[in-house]
Amino acid sequence: MWLSPWAPRLPPQHVTKAYSVLLKHAIFRSPSNPHERGTFSGGGGGDDVAGRADRPGRGTGIRYATVAEDEERGAGGTGGRVLGKGYFRVYEEGAGPEESLKEQVTGFVVATGEMLRELGRGFWDVAQQSLEGVGETYVGKKVRGHWDAVLRRLEFVNEYLPEDRDPVHAWPIVITVFLLALLVLSVNNGKETSVEVPKKLYVRPPSASRIQLLDGRYMAYQEKGVLAERARFFMIAPHAFLSSRLAGIPGIKESLLEEFGVRLITCDLPGFGESDPHPVRNLNSSAMDMLHLANAHGVTEKFWMVGYSGGAMHAWAAVHYIPDRLAGAAMFAPMSNPYDTSLNKEEIHKTWDEWPMKRRLMYVLARRFPSLLPHFYRRSFLSGERGQPEKWLSLSLGKKDKSLLEEPVFREFWEKDAGESVRQGDVRPFVEEAMLQVSNWGFGLADLQVQNQHQGKGLLPWIKSLYGRAEHEQAGFLSPIHVWQGTDDRHFSYFCFCDDCHRQIFSTLFGIPRGPLPAKLEVDRSPSEQHFEDIASHDCTERE
């Protein structure tokens, strides 16, 4: 029998007992003659386990019987039985009739268990011997300190054990039994159970209108509301994470847009939906995309930015980079940068405490280890299967939000919007979006507040600021910014599929509804005027 290099370190009593237990129920083949079978007499040592048939009893305690002898045993009624040529069984001297197959299998299993137990004890002794003195090393002291601290915190669980039980031996047994119980419960009990097959996300055929931007990329968009030439107000809405141009303001009625004279334009961010990806994407390029989208639709006046959830990041960028083109901004449950340097410690802790643990983990990964994000995204919304929005987006929802998720109209919208978002199946746009959320925006929300502009340091700039014009003293975004954030309606319910909420939003932004602008009427000439003009033209032709 082959012994591994670490075998000599096993305590001799465990090795000897393990081998003796194994040999007690073993079946051997003769090394010299495969047609011979051996018997174990119980005597001799265990050093030469693989004894030869021509040297029976040479200190091995094994005697080999030929096939003929075994047949004679069977014929003589001594209890021997030939199992087949080339095999031999171990018999004890003075033993009675041979055991049945069931008894042999049972004995072998019991012997194997005893052997494994003895080997386990040997391994434990080896581990104890190997770990002697490790606690005195530098690494051992460090690990031991943390380990002792963990044990002190978990001491209260020992109160549930009997007083005469050692926790060091009791808890491994409890954990092992618990894991075995879980394994047994997980095994199918034979009853047929219906397993629901995960439904796939349905991606519809391409149907978006697209415009070409200055850098050659194509951006997909969607329009709602009154015609552009009759619109009193223009609104541009970049979508949130895991969304698309189909979102806009979910559930907004065309009649409400007509009543207030609003034209709503939504677009797919780079790499989402049917928009081309951006090679070097940032918040400045996002603001420029919003500007080019407005210019392509002939919006010459100021327009409103609508930011919802993660889409608010792009609305904040437009407020910072193109403030002169904006009439205002409307933010709904807006996303803020959790790593904004302008936030104090209290604001940072308050922001992080409101998020679920999974969302905090995603932000940390996007900030520190963005290369790990594709693994999580491919296992969730990029797997091609339908899922719950609160799980995919790691949201903490209010009561009204949870009730809205159960509505069929919202479920239909969500599946359509999410399917359009992952149309291209590329993980890079989602990783870029997550990295933008936690990267350095280039500005802080405090920079957008209206504040006195510093003209410089010293006494003279201060005196000039006292007598200067008021409009030159203001810095920041001077147009209105409206922010909606609720408690029970923290995320979905106020912004999505709420007619009264939408009316309240438009009334806050635009005041009294005045409808669309009147159509530009062309002055039509009467038939008589057209007749006289034709006669005059005919006369002039004859004179010529």
C-alpha positions in Angstrom: 0.0 0.0 0.0 1.3 3.4 -1.0 1.8 6.0 1.8 1.9 9.7 1.1 4.9 11.8 2.4 3.0 13.1 5.3 1.9 9.6 6.5 4.8 9.0 8.9 3.6 12.0 10.9 0.3 10.3 11.7 0.2 8.8 15.2 1.1 5.0 14.9 -1.9 3.9 16.9 -4.3 5.5 14.4 -2.5 4.2 11.3 -2.3 0.6 12.7 -5.9 0.5 13.8 -7.1 2.0 10.4 -5.1 -0.6 8.4 -6.3 -3.5 10.6 -9.9 -2.4 10.2 -9.5 -2.2 6.5 -7.8 -5.6 6.2 -10.5 -7.3 8.3 -13.0 -7.0 5.5 -10.8 -6.6 2.5 -10.7 -8.6 -0.7 -7.3 -9.2 -2.2 -5.9 -10.4 -5.5 -2.7 -12.4 -5.4 0.2 -10.4 -6.9 1.9 -13.6 -8.3 -1.2 -15.5 -9.5 -4.4 -13.6 -10.2 -6.3 -16.9 -9.9 -5.5 -17.4 -6.2 -7.4 -15.9 -3.3 -5.9 -15.2 0.1 -7.3 -15.5 3.7 -6.4 -13.4 6.6 -5.5 -15.4 9.7 -5.2 -12.4 12.1 -1.6 -13.1 12.9 1.6 -11.5 11.9 2.4 -7.8 11.3 1.1 -5.4 8.8 4.3 -4.4 7.1 4.1 -6.7 4.1 0.4 -6.3 3.3 0.8 -7.4 -0.3 2.2 -10.9 0.4 3.0 -13.4 -2.3 1.1 -16.6 -2.8 4.3 -18.7 -2.8 5.3 -17.4 0.6 2.2 -17.9 2.8 2.5 -16.7 6.4 5.8 -14.9 6.0 5.1 -12.4 8.7 2.0 -11.1 6.9 -0.8 -13.1 8.5 -2.2 -13.8 5.1 -2.6 -17.3 3.6 -3.6 -17.6 -0.1 -5.8 -20.5 -1.2 -5.9 -21.7 -4.7 -9.1 -22.0 -6.7 -9.0 -25.8 -6.4 -8.7 -25.6 -2.6 -11.6 -23.2 -2.4 -13.7 -25.5 -4.6 -12.8 -28.4 -2.3 -13.9 -26.2 0.7 -17.2 -25.6 -1.1 -17.7 -29.3 -1.9 -16.8 -30.3 1.6 -19.5 -28.2 3.1 -17.2 -26.0 5.1 -18.9 -22.8 4.0 -16.5 -21.8 1.4 -17.8 -20.4 -1.9 -16.1 -19.6 -5.2 -16.9 -16.1 -6.3 -15.0 -16.3 -9.5 -11.6 -17.1 -10.8 -8.8 -14.7 -10.1 -10.4 -13.4 -6.8 -9.8 -14.5 -3.2 -11.4 -13.5 0.0 -10.0 -13.0 3.5 -10.9 -15.7 5.9 -10.2 -15.7 9.6 -8.8 -18.9 11.1 -11.4 -21.0 12.7 -14.2 -19.0 11.1 -17.6 -20.5 10.4 -19.6 -20.4 7.2 -19.0 -17.4 4.9 -21.1 -14.3 5.4 -23.8 -13.3 2.9 -23.3 -10.5 0.4 -25.4 -8.1 2.5 -23.4 -8.8 5.6 -20.2 -8.3 3.7 -21.3 -5.0 2.3 -22.5 -3.9 5.7 -19.3 -4.9 7.3 -17.3 -3.1 4.6 -19.2 0.1 5.1 -18.8 -0.1 8.9 -15.1 -0.8 8.5 -14.7 2.1 6.0 -16.4 4.5 8.5 -14.1 3.3 11.3 -11.1 3.8 9.1 -12.2 7.3 8.1 -12.8 8.2 11.8 -9.4 7.0 12.8 -7.8 8.9 9.8 -9.7 12.0 10.8 -8.4 11.8 14.3 -4.9 11.4 12.9 -5.4 14.4 10.7 -6.5 16.4 13.7 -3.4 15.4 15.7 -1.2 16.3 12.7 -3.0 19.7 12.5 -2.5 20.3 16.2 1.2 19.4 16.0 1.7 21.6 12.9 0.0 24.6 14.5 2.0 24.5 17.6 3.9 27.8 18.0 2.0 29.5 15.1 0.2 31.8 17.6 3.5 33.3 18.6 4.3 34.6 15.1 3.4 38.1 13.9 0.7 36.8 11.6 -0.7 34.5 14.2 -0.9 37.3 16.8 -2.8 39.5 14.3 -5.2 36.8 13.3 -5.7 35.6 16.8 -6.6 39.0 18.0 -9.4 39.4 15.4 -10.5 35.8 16.0 -10.8 36.3 19.8 -12.8 39.5 19.2 -15.2 37.6 17.0 -15.5 34.8 19.5 -16.3 37.3 22.3 -19.1 38.7 20.2 -20.5 35.2 19.6 -20.3 34.0 23.1 -24.0 34.6 23.7 -24.9 31.7 21.4 -23.2 29.3 23.8 -26.0 29.8 26.2 -28.2 27.7 24.0 -25.9 24.6 24.5 -26.1 22.2 27.4 -23.8 23.0 30.3 -21.8 19.8 29.9 -21.1 20.4 26.2 -17.8 21.9 25.0 -18.7 24.6 22.4 -15.5 23.7 20.4 -16.9 20.2 19.7 -20.6 21.0 19.9 -20.9 23.7 17.3 -19.2 21.8 14.5 -21.7 19.0 15.1 -24.6 21.4 15.1 -23.5 23.1 11.9 -22.9 19.8 10.2 -26.4 18.5 11.1 -27.9 21.7 10.0 -26.2 21.5 6.6 -27.2 17.9 6.2 -30.8 18.8 7.0 -30.8 21.5 4.4 -29.3 19.0 1.9 -32.1 16.5 2.7 -34.8 19.2 2.3 -33.4 20.3 -1.0 -33.6 16.8 -2.5 -36.7 16.2 -4.5 -39.1 14.0 -2.5 -40.5 12.3 -5.5 -43.6 14.5 -5.9 -43.9 16.4 -9.1 -43.8 20.1 -8.5 -44.5 22.7 -11.1 -41.5 24.9 -11.7 -42.2 28.2 -13.3 -39.9 28.9 -16.3 -38.5 32.4 -16.2 -40.1 34.6 -18.8 -37.9 36.3 -21.4 -37.7 40.0 -22.0 -39.3 40.8 -25.3 -37.4 43.2 -27.5 -39.6 44.8 -30.2 -38.4 45.5 -33.7 -36.6 48.8 -34.3 -39.0 51.7 -34.8 -37.4 54.8 -33.4 -36.8 58.1 -35.2 -33.2 59.1 -35.2 -31.1 62.2 -35.8 -27.5 62.5 -36.6 -25.4 64.5 -34.2 -22.4 66.7 -35.0 -19.9 63.9 -34.3 -21.6 61.4 -36.6 -23.5 59.4 -34.0 -27.2 58.7 -34.3 -29.5 59.4 -31.4 -33.0 57.8 -31.1 -35.8 60.0 -29.8 -39.6 60.1 -29.3 -42.0 63.0 -29.3 -45.4 63.6 -27.7 -47.7 66.5 -27.3 -48.6 69.4 -29.6 -46.8 70.2 -32.8 -43.5 72.0 -32.5 -44.7 75.2 -34.3 -47.6 75.4 -31.8 -45.8 74.5 -28.6 -45.7 77.0 -25.8 -43.2 74.9 -23.8 -40.6 72.3 -24.7 -39.5 69.6 -22.3 -36.5 67.3 -22.8 -36.3 64.2 -20.6 -33.2 62.0 -20.5 -34.1 58.6 -19.1 -32.9 56.9 -15.9 -30.7 53.8 -15.5 -32.2 50.7 -17.1 -34.7 52.7 -19.1 -35.2 54.2 -22.6 -36.9 56.9 -24.6 -40.1 55.0 -24.1 -40.3 56.3 -20.5 -40.5 60.0 -20.7 -43.2 60.8 -18.1 -44.9 57.4 -17.8 -48.6 57.6 -18.2 -48.8 61.2 -19.3 -52.0 61.9 -21.2 -51.9 63.5 -24.6 -54.9 65.6 -23.6 -52.9 67.2 -20.7 -50.0 68.0 -23.0 -52.5 69.6 -25.4 -54.1 71.6 -22.6 -50.9 73.2 -21.5 -49.4 73.4 -25.0 -46.4 71.2 -24.2 -44.2 69.2 -26.5 -42.2 66.4 -24.7 -39.1 65.0 -26.3 -37.4 62.0 -24.9 -34.2 60.3 -26.2 -32.1 57.2 -25.7 -28.8 57.8 -24.0 -25.6 56.7 -25.8 -25.6 52.9 -26.1 -29.1 52.5 -24.8 -32.1 51.6 -27.0 -31.4 52.5 -30.6 -28.8 55.2 -29.9 -25.1 54.7 -30.9 -22.6 54.5 -28.1 -20.3 57.4 -27.3 -16.5 56.6 -27.4 -15.5 59.0 -24.6 -18.7 59.7 -22.7 -19.0 62.2 -19.8 -21.6 64.6 -18.4 -20.4 67.4 -20.6 -21.0 65.4 -23.7 -24.4 64.4 -22.3 -25.4 68.1 -21.9 -24.2 68.8 -25.5 -26.4 65.9 -26.7 -29.4 67.5 -25.1 -28.5 70.8 -26.8 -28.1 69.2 -30.2 -31.4 67.4 -29.8 -33.2 70.6 -29.1 -31.6 72.4 -32.1 -32.4 69.5 -34.4 -36.1 69.9 -33.5 -36.0 73.6 -34.2 -36.3 74.7 -30.5 -35.0 78.2 -30.6 -36.4 79.3 -27.3 -35.5 78.1 -23.8 -36.7 74.6 -22.9 -37.2 72.7 -19.6 -35.2 69.7 -18.4 -36.9 66.8 -16.7 -34.8 64.6 -14.5 -36.1 61.4 -12.9 -34.0 59.1 -10.6 -30.7 58.4 -12.4 -31.7 60.6 -15.3 -31.5 63.6 -13.0 -27.7 63.4 -13.4 -28.0 64.4 -17.0 -30.5 67.1 -16.2 -28.0 68.5 -13.5 -25.3 68.5 -16.2 -27.5 70.5 -18.6 -28.2 73.0 -15.7 -24.5 73.4 -15.3 -23.1 73.3 -18.8 -25.9 75.0 -20.8 -27.8 77.2 -18.3 -28.5 79.9 -20.9 -30.7 77.6 -23.0 -32.8 76.3 -20.1 -36.1 77.8 -18.8 -35.9 75.6 -15.7 -35.6 72.1 -14.4 -38.0 69.7 -12.8 -36.5 66.9 -10.7 -38.3 63.8 -9.4 -36.6 61.6 -6.8 -33.3 62.9 -8.2 -30.1 61.1 -8.0 -27.2 62.9 -6.3 -23.5 62.0 -6.3 -22.7 60.1 -3.1 -19.1 61.1 -3.4 -19.8 64.8 -3.9 -17.0 66.7 -2.1 -19.3 69.6 -1.2 -21.3 67.3 1.2 -20.4 67.3 4.9 -20.1 64.1 6.9 -23.6 64.3 8.2 -25.1 64.7 4.7 -23.0 61.8 3.4 -24.1 59.4 6.2 -27.7 60.4 5.8 -27.5 59.7 2.1 -25.9 56.3 2.4 -28.1 55.2 5.3 -31.2 55.6 3.1 -30.0 53.1 0.5 -30.3 49.3 0.7 -27.1 47.3 1.2 -27.0 46.0 -2.4 -27.2 49.6 -3.8 -24.3 50.7 -1.5 -22.3 47.7 -2.8 -23.0 48.6 -6.4 -21.8 52.2 -5.8 -18.7 51.0 -4.1 -17.9 48.6 -6.9 -18.6 51.3 -9.5 -16.2 53.6 -7.7 -13.4 51.2 -6.7 -13.8 48.0 -8.8 -15.9 48.8 -12.0 -14.5 45.7 -13.7 -16.7 43.6 -11.5 -20.0 45.2 -12.5 -20.4 43.2 -15.8 -20.6 40.0 -13.7 -23.6 41.4 -11.7 -25.3 43.0 -14.7 -25.2 39.8 -16.8 -26.7 37.8 -14.0 -29.7 40.3 -13.6 -31.1 42.5 -16.3 -28.7 41.5 -19.1 -29.6 37.8 -18.6 -32.6 38.2 -21.0 -35.1 37.2 -18.4 -37.8 39.4 -16.7 -37.2 40.6 -13.2 -38.5 42.9 -10.5 -37.5 46.5 -10.8 -36.9 47.0 -7.1 -34.4 44.1 -7.2 -32.6 45.1 -10.4 -32.3 48.7 -9.4 -31.8 48.0 -5.6 -34.5 50.5 -4.6 -36.0 51.2 -1.2 -39.7 51.7 -2.0 -42.5 53.3 -0.1 -46.0 51.9 0.4 -47.5 53.6 -2.7 -44.6 52.5 -4.8 -45.1 48.9 -3.8 -48.8 49.1 -4.6 -48.0 50.6 -8.0 -45.7 47.7 -8.9 -48.6 45.4 -8.7 -50.7 47.3 -11.3 -50.8 45.6 -14.7 -50.4 48.8 -16.5 -47.1 49.5 -14.7 -45.9 45.9 -15.3 -46.5 46.2 -19.0 -44.7 49.5 -19.2 -41.8 48.3 -17.2 -41.2 45.2 -19.3 -41.4 47.2 -22.5 -39.1 49.9 -21.2 -36.5 47.5 -19.8 -36.5 45.4 -22.9 -35.8 48.5 -25.0 -33.1 49.6 -22.7 -31.1 46.3 -23.1 -31.8 46.0 -26.9 -28.1 46.1 -27.9 -27.1 43.6 -25.2 -23.9 45.5 -24.5 -22.8 45.8 -20.9 -20.5 48.8 -21.5 -23.2 51.6 -21.5 -24.5 50.4 -18.2 -21.0 50.3 -16.7 -20.3 53.8 -18.0 -23.6 55.1 -16.6 -22.8 53.6 -13.1 -19.3 55.1 -13.2 -20.7 58.5 -14.1 -23.0 58.4 -11.1 -20.0 58.1 -8.7 -17.3 59.9 -10.6 -16.2 63.5 -10.3 -19.0 65.4 -12.1 -16.9 68.5 -12.5 -19.4 70.5 -10.4 -21.3 70.1 -7.2 -25.0 70.8 -6.5 -24.0 73.6 -4.3 -22.5 75.4 -7.3 -25.9 75.5 -9.0 -27.4 77.5 -6.1 -27.9 81.2 -6.6 -25.2 83.1 -4.7 -23.3 86.3 -4.7 -20.5 86.2 -7.3 -17.1 87.0 -5.9 -15.4 89.7 -8.0 -12.0 89.2 -6.4 -10.1 89.6 -3.2 -9.3 92.9 -1.5 -11.0 96.1 -0.6 -11.5 97.6 -4.0 -13.5 94.6 -5.5 -15.6 94.6 -2.3 -16.5 98.3 -2.8 -17.3 97.8 -6.4 -19.6 94.9 -5.5 -21.5 97.2 -3.1 -22.3 99.8 -5.9 -22.5 97.3 -8.8 -25.6 96.2 -10.5 -27.5 93.4 -8.8 -27.7 91.1 -11.8 -23.9 91.0 -12.0 -23.7 89.9 -8.3 -25.5 86.7 -8.8 -23.9 83.4 -9.7 -25.4 79.9 -10.2 -28.5 78.8 -12.1 -30.9 81.7 -12.0 -33.9 79.9 -13.5 -36.2 77.8 -11.3 -35.5 74.3 -10.2 -38.4 72.3 -8.8 -37.6 69.1 -6.8 -40.3 66.5 -5.9 -39.3 63.9 -3.3 -41.9 62.0 -1.1 -42.0 59.5 1.7 -44.6 56.9 0.8 -44.2 57.8 -2.8 -40.5 57.7 -2.8 -39.7 56.6 -6.3 -42.5 55.6 -8.7 -46.0 56.5 -7.6 -45.9 60.3 -8.0 -44.1 60.4 -11.3 -45.7 57.4 -13.0 -49.3 56.8 -14.0 -50.8 59.5 -11.8 -53.1 61.9 -13.6 -53.6 64.2 -10.7 -49.9 64.3 -10.0 -49.1 65.2 -13.6 -51.6 68.0 -13.6 -50.2 69.3 -10.3 -46.7 69.2 -11.8 -47.7 71.1 -15.0 -49.6 73.7 -12.9 -46.5 74.3 -10.8 -44.3 74.7 -13.8 -46.5 76.5 -16.3 -49.3 78.1 -14.3 -52.8 78.3 -15.8 -53.2 76.2 -18.9 -53.5 78.3 -22.0 -53.4 75.6 -24.7 -51.2 75.5 -27.7 -50.2 78.6 -29.7 -52.7 79.6 -32.4 -51.9 78.3 -35.8 -50.4 80.7 -38.3 -53.1 81.5 -40.8 -52.3 82.2 -44.5 -54.4 84.9 -46.2 -56.3 83.1 -49.0 -57.3 85.0 -52.0 -60.9 84.9 -53.2 -61.8 83.4 -56.6 -62.7 86.9 -58.0 -59.3 88.3 -57.0 -57.6 85.3 -58.6 -59.7 85.8 -61.8 -58.8 89.5 -62.1 -55.1 88.7 -61.6 -55.3 86.1 -64.4 -56.9 88.6 -66.7 -54.3 91.3 -66.0 -51.6 88.7 -66.6 -53.2 87.8 -69.9 -53.4 91.4 -71.1 -49.8 92.0 -70.3 -48.9 89.0 -72.4 -50.9 90.2 -75.4 -49.3 93.7 -75.3 -45.9 92.2 -75.4 
